[in-house]
């Protein structure tokens, strides 16, 4: 899980995201308080698919019972 801040945005969305993907992390929760969004790149057979929301409920597909509302 990454919580983006303005001072680390480039590192969080660049270098760190690349590392997560290189290690085939199944879900990467990216919370951006400034934009009021949550993105969840999920690893599927064909690659990463991004689920994004600014409201509503997002549920983890790998951690039972984990969600953000």
C-alpha positions as CSV (number, residue, x, y, z in Angstrom):
1,X,0.0,0.0,0.0
2,X,1.3,3.4,-1.0
3,X,0.0,6.7,0.4
4,X,1.1,9.4,-2.0
5,X,2.4,12.7,-0.8
6,X,3.3,15.7,-3.0
7,X,7.0,15.4,-1.9
8,X,7.3,11.7,-2.8
9,X,4.8,11.4,-5.7
10,X,7.4,10.8,-8.5
11,X,9.2,8.2,-6.4
12,X,5.9,6.5,-5.3
13,X,4.5,6.3,-8.8
14,X,7.8,5.7,-10.5
15,X,10.5,3.7,-8.8
16,X,8.4,2.0,-6.2
17,X,5.6,1.0,-8.5
18,X,8.2,-0.5,-10.9
19,X,9.6,-2.6,-8.0
20,X,6.2,-3.9,-7.0
21,X,5.5,-4.9,-10.6
22,X,8.9,-6.5,-11.1
23,X,8.1,-8.7,-8.0
24,X,4.7,-9.5,-9.5
25,X,2.8,-8.0,-6.5
26,X,-0.8,-9.2,-6.9
27,X,-2.4,-6.0,-5.7
28,X,-0.9,-2.6,-5.2
29,X,-3.1,-0.1,-3.3
30,X,-2.2,3.5,-4.2
31,X,-4.0,6.1,-2.0
32,X,-3.8,9.7,-3.2
33,X,-5.2,12.0,-0.5
34,X,-4.5,15.1,-2.7
35,X,-6.6,13.7,-5.6
36,X,-9.0,11.9,-3.2
37,X,-8.6,8.7,-5.2
38,X,-7.6,5.1,-4.7
39,X,-6.0,3.0,-7.5
40,X,-5.5,-0.7,-7.3
41,X,-3.4,-2.3,-10.0
42,X,-4.3,-6.0,-9.9
43,X,-2.1,-8.6,-11.5
44,X,-4.1,-10.8,-13.9
45,X,-2.9,-13.4,-16.5
46,X,-2.7,-10.7,-19.2
47,X,-0.9,-8.1,-17.0
48,X,-2.0,-5.4,-14.6
49,X,-5.6,-4.1,-14.7
50,X,-6.2,-0.9,-12.7
51,X,-9.3,-0.4,-10.6
52,X,-9.8,3.2,-9.7
53,X,-12.4,5.1,-7.6
54,X,-12.9,8.4,-5.9
55,X,-16.0,7.2,-3.9
56,X,-17.7,3.9,-3.1
57,X,-16.2,0.8,-1.8
58,X,-13.1,-1.0,-3.1
59,X,-12.4,-4.6,-1.9
60,X,-9.2,-6.6,-2.0
61,X,-9.3,-9.7,-4.1
62,X,-6.5,-11.3,-2.1
63,X,-7.1,-10.3,1.6
64,X,-10.5,-11.6,2.7
65,X,-12.6,-8.8,4.4
66,X,-10.2,-6.0,3.5
67,X,-11.9,-2.9,1.9
68,X,-11.9,0.8,1.8
69,X,-15.1,2.9,1.8
